[in-house]
Amino acid sequence: METERATININRSFSVQSKHIIFNVFNYIKRLFPGENKTALKARVHEATGVSIRTIERVIKEGNEGNKENTETNFLPPKKHKRKTTITDLPEYEKSDIRNFIYNFHKTEGCRVSVKNLHRKLLEEYEWTGSTTSVYRIIKDLGFKWKKTRDNRLLLIERNDIRALRIKYLEKIKYFRNQGYPIVFLDETYIHAGHTASKSWTDNTSKGLFKNISKGARLIIIHAGGDMGFIPNALLIFKSGTKSGDYHDEMNSENYEKWLREKLIPNLPPGSVVVTDNAPYHNKQIDKAPTSNSTKSEMTAWLTAKNIDFSANMYKPQLYEIIKKNKASNVIYKFDCLLREHGHVALRLPPYHPDLNPIENIWAQVKNNIARKNVDFKLETVRELAESEFKTVTVDDWIKRCRNVIKNEDKYLENERQIDVVTEELVINLNSSSGEDDSLESDENDD
C-alpha cells in the first residue's frame, strides 16, 4: 500500500534555492506532459515535492514574472519577521514587589495568580511595556514554577530549593543579629557616563539639556556597610574595560580578592558577619568536587580527602553518584576562608532576593542624585559626583534601610507557614498521580 506524502505547511518560509527547485520541477513535469493543463501539472508537483498547491502557485507566479522581463528568474528571500523584544530589565526592587504580590495575590485580588493577571497589574502600576512572555521570564527568574492543583489547573509556587535557602539564611542572620554581631552588607553596581534623569524642565526653546543617545563608558563601584554606616575606606570605583592600573577589565575574582584584602577586611569591625550575594566571583571554590568527566583517580582522591566511604572496586558511575550526594555539603569557598582567617563570618543571600540587602536602596539613592546633577555626560564628572554622593549618605540613611530589610525578613518568615498551608491544600503530588504529564516543570534543579 502506497504511503501518502505529508503536505508541507504553507506558512513555512522557503529559501531562494527551494523556490528554484520547485519552479524547475514544475517546468520539467510540464515538458514531460505537454498536453496536461496547469491544475494537473501542479498536482503532479505537489505529489513529487509534498509542497502545498497554494505555495506551488505562488512560486510559479513569482518565477513567471521574472521571465516576462527577459531576466533570469530572481526569487526574493523569505521575509524576516522582527520578533518582539522581551522586556525583563525591571529594577530589582520592583522584582521584589512582584514576588510579594504573588505571595498575597489570592488575598488582594480574590483569585489565583496568572501570567495574564500579573501582566495587567504591571501595565497598571508600573507603566510597563513588556509582553506576557516577558512576565513569564521574570517570574521564572525569581525562582517560581507552575504546579498542577487538585482541579487540574496550574498554581504558581516558589521552588523548594529557593525557599530552603531563604529559610536557612533568615534563621542564620536572625541568630547573628540576636547575638550582637556587626552585620555588613556588600555589593557591586555600575553607572554609565550618560546616566541622567529621564525628565527635565524646558522653556520650549531649542536650548536645553539633551540626553546622550549612547550610554557611554561605565564605572564599576563596590562598597560595603550596615547600620554602622559605610565601612571606612572600602569604596572602590574604577573604569570598566581599563587595561591598566591596580583594578582592570571587569569585576572578577582577582579584583574582588584584592578589594577584600586591601580595602574591606582591614576596616571591618571585629567579628563581623559579611553578607554577600551569589555572583560567580564571590563563589570561587577550593578543592572543587570532581565532575562526571573527571578521572577515577581524581574521584577516589576527593572522596578519601573528605572521609566519605566508598568501595575500591566501584566503577566511575557509582563513585560519581556518591560525589553528587555529598558535594553540596562539602563546598569550600575561597573567600569564606579568607574572611574566617581574619575572624569574620561569610553569609550568602538566597538567590533572587535583593530586597534583603539594604545596600540596593543605597545604590538607588546615590544614582538618583547623580542623575539629577549629571549635565555633561563625562565619565570623570560621574566619578566625582559618585564620590561626593557617597559622602552624603548618613548612618541614619543606613539604619532606615536596615530596618526595612528586617521588616522584609520578618514578612518572609511569616509567609512561609502560609505558603505551606496553601500548597498542602492545592498542589497535587505529581509522582503519585498516574497518567499525568510531570514534564511541565522539574521539581528541583540538579544543582
N, C-alpha and C positions, 0 to 999 in steps of 0.2 A: 504493500500500500504506500502510495506516494505521500510524503510529509508536506504539509502546506508551509510555504515560506512566510515568515513573520514580516509584517509591514513595518518599515522604519518610520518612526514618529515624524509627522510633517513639521513639527515645531523645531526639529533639530536643525542647527545651523551647519550648512555644508561648506567645506573649503572650496577654493577655486579649482583645485585638482579634482575633487569629487564631482563638481559640476561638469568639468571637461569629460570625465569618464562617462557620466550619464548621457551627455549630449552625443558623444561618439558612439555609444551603444545604440542610441535611437537611430542615428544615421546608418549604422551598419545593418540593423534589422530592416530599415526602410529599403536598403539596396537588396536585401535577401528576399523581401516580399513586396515587390513593386506595385502589385495590384491591390494591396490592402489599404483601407482607409486609416486615418490618423488614430481613431479610437482603438482599433485593433492593434496598431503598432505600439501605442502607449501601453496597452495591456500586456504585450509581449515584453516590453522594457520592465514593467512592474514585476512580471514573473521572473525575469532574469536577475534583477537587482534587489528586489524587495523594497524599493523606494515607492512611496505612495504616488498615485496617479496625479494628484494635485501638485506635488513637488516636481514631478516629471514635466508637467505642463509649464510650470514657471521656468524651469531650466531651458526648455525648448524655446520659449518665448524670448528669454534673455539672450540665448545663442543666436536666434534668427535676427534679432535686432542688430547685433554686431555685424552679421553678414550683409545686411541691407546697405550698410555704409561702406561696403567693399573693404572692410578692415578685418584683421584677424579677430576671431571671437575672443572678447575680453570679458570674462566674468568678474563681477565685483566680489570682493571678500565679504564674509558674513559680517553683519553689523555687530559692533561691540556695545553691549548694553552696560551702561555705567551702574554699578551696584551702589546702593545707598550706604553711606559710611556709618558704621555703628558708633555711637557716642557713649563712651564708658568712662570718660575722664571727669567724673564728679569729684568735687573736693572731698577729702577724707571724712570731714565731719558730717557731710551730707550722706555719705555711705553709712556712717554710724546711725544717722537718723533713720535711714531705710531699714536697718536691722531692727531698731527699736520699734519702728512702725509695724514690721512683720510680726514681732512678738505680740503686739497688742491689737492686731488687725481685727480679730473676731470681737473684741470689746468695743473698739471705736467705730467700726463700720457695720457690725452686726452680721457679718458673713465671712466666709473663708477667703483667704488671700489668693489672688490670681495675678498672673502677669498683666492681664488687661486692666485690672483694678489698680495695680501698682503704677502702671503706665499713666493711667488717668490722674492719679494722685501727683505724680511727678510733673505732669503738664500743668496742673492747677497750682501747686505750691512752690515749684522751683523754676517755672517758666522754661522748662527743659524741652529740647527739640529732638531727642533721640527716639528710636523706634521701639517696638515691643521686643525686638531681637536684642537691642541694647540692654533693656531691662533684664532679660533672661541672663545675659552675660554678667551683669552687675551682681545679681543675686547669687549666681554661681561663684563669682569671685569672692563673695562674702562668706562662702562656705555652706550655702544652703543646697538642698536637693529635694526632689519630689518623691513622695511615697504614696502607695495605694492605701486607701482607707476602707472601712467596712462597707461603705456604699459604692465601692469600686471607683471613687473619684480620687484625684491626686491632692495630697496635702504637702505644703511647703514646710519643711523642717530643717533644722540645722544638723550638719553632720556630727555624728557621735564623737569622732576624734577631735573636732574643734571644741565641742563642749567639754570634753575631758581635759584638754589642755587649758581651757579657760578656768575651769573649777580648780585645777591644780595651782594655777597662777594666783587666783584670788585667795586661796587658803594660805599660800606662802606669804604673799605680800601683807595680808592681814596679820599673820604671826609676827613678821618683821616689824610692822608698824606698832603693834602692841608691845613689843619688846624694846621699843625706843631706838631702833636702828636708823641712822640717816639714810634716806632713800633718794637716790639720784637718778634722774631720767636723762637719757642721751638720745640724740637723733641727728640725721643729716638732712639737709634740704639744698635747694639750688635756686638761683634767681638770675634772670636774664637782664642784659643791658637795656632791653626795651620794655622792662616791667614798669607799667604805669597804670593809672586809673582809667577805667573804660569810659568814663563820662567826665566832662568838664564844662565850665561856663564859657559862653561866647557872646559877642555883641552883633552877630550876624554879618560881620565883615569877613573878608578872606584872610584876615590876620588872626593868628591864634596858635594854639599848641596842636600840632599834628602828631599822631601816634605813628611810630615806625611800623612799616609792614613786616619787616624782619624782626624776630626776637633778639637777634644779635648774640654775641658771646655770652657765656654764663659763668657765674661764680658758684662754687661748691662751699657750703657752710656746714660746720659741725660744732655743736656746743652741748653743754650739759648743765642741769640744775635741778632744784627741788624747792621745798618750802623754805629753804635757807637762801634762796635766790640762785643766780648763776654761780657756777664754780669759778673762782677767780682764775684768770689767765688760761681758761680752757677753750676760748673761742679760736676757731681756725677758719680762715677764708682764703681760698686760692682759686685761680682761674682754671676752668675745665679745659683739658687738652694741652696745657702747657707742658713743654718737653724739658724744661729746666727748672732748677730750684729744688728745695727740700721736698716739696709735695708736688707731684706732677700727674698728668693724664687725668684719670677719674678716681673717685674714691674706691679703693680696693683694700685687700687685707694688709698689704705692705704699708700704705698710708695710714690705715686705721691703727695698726700696731704702733707706728711711730707717734701718732697722736696720743694713744693711750699712755705710752711710756713717758713722753716728754711734757704733755700738757694736762692730761686728766689725772693720772694716778698720783703725781707729786702734790696735787692740790686738793685731793679728796679728803673729807672728814674721816677720821679713823673709824674703821669697821663699817664702811658704807655698803649698802645694797645698791648695785648698779643695774638699772633696768634698761634693757635694750630690745630692739625688735629682731626680726628673723632675716635680715638682709644676709645674703650669702657670705659676704666678707666678715660678718660677725660670727659666723658659724664654721670657721675653719677647724677641721678635726685633726686630732693627734691619734696615731695608730688606728686609722680608719678600717672598718670591717671589710674583709675580702668580698669581692663580687662573684657572681657565677662564672666569670671568665678567669678568676684567679687560679693559680696552680694549687694542686692538692697539698703541697708542702706549705704554701702560704696559709691555707685554711687551717691545717693542723697546728701550725705555729701560733696563729691568732687564738685558737681555742685553748691551746696549752697556756699561753700567757694570761688568759682570762680565767683560768682554772675551771673551764667548762668541760664536763665529762663527754667523752666520745670514745668509740672503739677504733683500734688501729686498723681493723680490716674493713672499715666502712668505705663506700665509694663516694666520689665527689658530690653527687646529688644529695646523698644522705648527710654529708658534712655541711653542705650549704643550707639544708633545711634547719639544722641546729643553729647555724650562724644567724639565719633570718629571725629565729625565735629570740635570740639573745642580743642582737646588735643594738636595739633601741635602749636597752638598759646598760650598755657598755660604751656609749658615746662619750668621748672626752674632747671638749672644745679647748683650743689653744688659748684663747683669750680669757676663758674662765680660769684656767690655771694661772695665767699671768696676774689676774686680779686677786686670786687666792693667795699667791705668793706674797702679796703686799697687805694681806689681812682684810680683803674685801670679798663680797659675795656677788656673783653674777646671777641675774634673774631675767628670763626671757618672757616678753609679752606673748600672749596667744596670737596666732595668725589672724589677720583681718580686724584687729582691734586698736586702731589709732586713737579711739576715744578714751583709752585707758592710759594714754601718755600725755601729760599736761603740756609738754613742750610743743605739741602740734598746735595748740592755741597760741603759744608764744610766737611761733613762726608766723601765724596769721596776723598777729598784732604788728610785728615788725614789718612784714611785707606790705601790709596795708598802708603803713606810714611812709614806707619807701615809695610806693606807687603814687602817693599824693605829691611827693616832693621831687620825683624824677622828671626833669623837664628837658634834659639834653641827650638822654639815652646813651651816655658814655659809661663804659664798664667801670672806669675808675671813680666816676661820680657815684655809681651804685655801691661800690665798695665803701666809699667814705660815708654814704648815707647809712649803710648797714652797720658799720662800726659805731656810728653815732646813735642809731636807734637802739642797739643792744644796751647801750649805757643808760637809756631812759627806762628800761624795764626794771621795775622795782621788786623788792621782796614781797610787797603786798600783791603785786600782779601774779607772782608765782603762787602765793598762798591761796589766792582766789581760784586759780586754775587747778591746783592740787585738791582743793575741797570739792570742786566739780567732779574731778576724777573719782574721788572717794564715793560720791553720790552714785556715779555710774557703776562702780564696783558693787555697792550695796544693791543697786537695782538688778544687776545681773544675777547675784546670788538669790534675790527674791524671785526672779523669773524662773530659775532652774526647777524649782518644785512645780511651778505651774506648767512648764514645758513637759515634765514627766507625766503630769496628770492628763494633759491634752493628748499626748502621743499614746499613752496607755489606752485611752478611750477610742482613739480613731485609727491608729496605724495597724495594718494587717502584717503579721509576720510572714513575709514572702516565702521563707524557707519551708514553712509548714503548710502553705496553701498550694494545692495541686492544680495544675493547668494554668497557672498564671505566669505571665512573662515577667521575670525578675531582671530583665536587661535594661529597664528604664534608668536606673541609677545603681551603681555599686554601693554596697553598704558602707565600706570603708576604703580609704586609699591604701595601696600596698605599702607605702612608706609612712 
